[in-house]
Amino acid sequence: MVIERTISTRKYLLAFILTLLIFSGGIMIGIVFENARLSSAEQITLQEKVSLRSLQLQQNYIESGITDCKTLNTILENNINELGKKVGVIIEYEKKALFNPEEFNLQLQDYFLTEIQFYFLAKEINTKCPLNNVKILYFYDENKDDTQGDILAYLKKRFGGKLLIFSLNSQFPQEPMIGTLLTYYNITQYPAMAIEEKVYQGHRTTEQLLEDICSEFIDMGADIPEGCREIPSSVFISGNGLNR
């Protein structure tokens, strides 16, 4: 009986050690993968900071003729597109974070700050260059059933560089600048958009947004883009938008 108890105790001890090793190994593997994702997210934000600094320097040289407005707008639009693609990676990393959620939140905060900087930079470029694009500041919430983002993605494909979209999570409390913009535009309902300086609250259909965007092109006296050509001119009436 003593021998059997000794063997049984050894089995339990061995099983415990094996379980501990497997559990510890799983944690170590998780830490390695998460550190790799964090490193990737840091590289993404660093790339965007470099792109932003490059664009700001080029903007400073507009008047000297070293760069022209067309080139500057193209660079801005390309950087915004790349930033939009990369944020999806950061958000996915943040969802899977087990050990470093604060670090990923900082990466996401840095993304939103960079996007806001791009937005202000686009507005500044408009003061020095001919108006040739429409800017949309899009505030979304955590409603997974809302399709406003999908509609904007479709319109972005339709208008290309003529439409600049800046997407901000209205429920990201870590960045106070988002709250400042929400207060400035007096936004209380989501989704919401500031199309240039006109604010629309609540979901808007593809047709409504097409009218909003194309009306802006007409108001600014810019060339009407191809994406507006199939819309009847009768819709472009002053004040056609809902109160915003």
N, C-alpha and C positions, 0 to 999 in steps of 0.2 A: 504493500500500500504506500509506503514511504517513497519507493522508487517511482511508482505511478504518479504520485503528486509532484515529485521533482521533475519528471518529464513533462507533465502538464504545465507546470509553472514555466519551464523553459520554452514551451511552445507559445504560451501567451506573451512571454517576454520578447521572443523572436518576432511574433506577429506585430507587437507594439512597435518594435524598432523598425521593422519593414514599413509599417504604416507611417511612422514619423518621417522616415527617409523619403517615401513617395510624396507625402504632403509637403515636406520642405523643398523637395525638388520641383514640385509644381509651383510653389511660391517663387522660387528662384527664376524659373523659366518665365513666369508672369512678369517679374520685375525686369528681366532682360528685354522682353518684348515691349513693355511699357516705356522703358528708357529709350528704346529705339524709336518708338512713335513720338516721344517727346522731343528727341533730337531732330526728327524729321519736321515736326511742327515749328521748332525754333528756326530751322533753315528756311522754311516757307516765309515766316515773318521777317527774317533778315533780308531775304530777296526782295520783299515788297518795300522795305525801308530803303534799300539801295535804289530801287526803281523810282520811289517818290523823290529822293534827293536828286537823282538825275533829272527828273522832270522839272523840279523846282529851279535847278541851275539853268536848264534850257529856257524856262520861262523868263528868267532874269536877262537873257540875251536876246529877247524878241526885238527890242528896239534897236539893237545894234546890228540886226540883220543876220546874225550867225545862224538862227533858225527861223523858220517861217511858221505862221499860224496853222497851216494845213498839217505840217509835220508834227507840231506840238499836239494838236487834237488827235492825230493818229496814235501817237505814243500814249497819250492819256487813255484813250479808249482801249488800247491793247493791254495796258497795265490793269485797268479796271476789270477787264475780262479774265485775265489771269488770276487776279485776286479773288474773283467770284468762284472760279474753279477750285482754288486751293482751300477756301473756307470749308467746303464740304469735307475735305480730308481732316481738318482740325476738329470739326464737330464730331465726326465719327470717332476720332481718337479720344475726345473728351467723354463720349458716351461709354467707351470701354475702359476708361481709367479706373483703376482699383486702388492704386497707391499714391498717385500724384494728381488728384483732381484740381488742386489749387493751381498747379503749374499750367495745366491745360486751360483753366479759366483765364489765366494771365495771357496765354497765347491768343485765346479768343478775344479778350479785351483789346489786345494789341491790334488784332485784325480790324475790329470795329473802329478803333481810333485811326488806323491807316485809311480805312474807307471814308471816314468823315473828313480826313485831310484831303483826300482825292476830291471829295464833293466841294469843299471850299476852294480848292485849287481850280476846279472846273468853272466855278462861278467867277473867280478872279480872271481866268483866261478870257471869259466872255466880255470883260470890261476892256480888253485890249485887242481882241480879235473879232471878226464878223461872226454873228450868231449863226451857227449851223447845226446845232443839236438841241434836243430837249432832255432835260435832266429830271429824273424821278427819284425822290427820296421815299423809299418804301419801308413802312413800319409794320412788322408782322408780330403775331403772338404765337403761342404754343398749340393752336388749334390745328391738329393734323388733318382735319377734313377740309380745311379751306384750300381753295384752288387758285387764289389770287397770284401766288408765286408762279404757278404753271402758266397762267395767262401772260404774265409779264415776261416769262422766258420765251414764250411764243412771239410776243411783240418785239423782243430784242432780236430774235432771228429775222423777223420781218424788216426791221429798220436798220439793223447793223449799227454802224458807228454813229448814226443819226440819233440814237436813243441811248442815254447813259442812265443806268439803274444802280442805285445805292441801297442795299438792303440792310436794315437794322432790326435786331431783336428787341422789341419794346419791353420784354420781360427779362432783360439782362441787367440786374441792378449793380453789377460791379463797375459799370462805366457810367458815371454821372452825366457825361455829355449827351448820352442818348435821352436821359430825362430832361435835360435842358432843351433839346430840340423838340421833344414832345410838348413841353410847356410853351415854347415859342410859337409853335403852330397850333396850340390849343387842341391837341388831339386827345380824345377820350374814348374812341371806338376803333376797333381793329377788324380787319386790316385798314390801314390808312396810307394815303400818299400825298406828298407835296409835289405836284407837277409844276416845275418852276416855282412860282409863289402861290399857286392855287391849291387849296387843300381839299381833299376828298376823303370822307370817312365812311367806312363800311365797304363791303364787297362791290366791285365794279366789273361789269361784263366786258368781254372783248370788244364789243361794238361801242360801248361807252368810252372805253379807254382810247380806242382808235379816234373817236371824235375829239376827245380831250387833247390827244397828242397832235393831231393834224391841225386843230384850231390854234395851238401854240405856234406851229410853224407859220401859219398865216399871220398871226399877230406880230411875230418878230420880223416879218418881211423876208424870210429866208426862202430858198428854193424848196418847192414842195417835193418831198421824197417820193420814191416809187411806191412805198407802202401806203400812201394816201390817195393814189390815183384812182382807185376803184370806188372811193367813197363819194356819194352824191354831194355836190357843192351846197345843196340846200341845208345840209346839217351844220354847216359852218356859220352859225348865226351867233352874234355876240350874246354871251350869257347862256349858251346852250347847256352848260354844265349844271349839275345839281349843286345846292349849297353845301359849301365845302367847308 
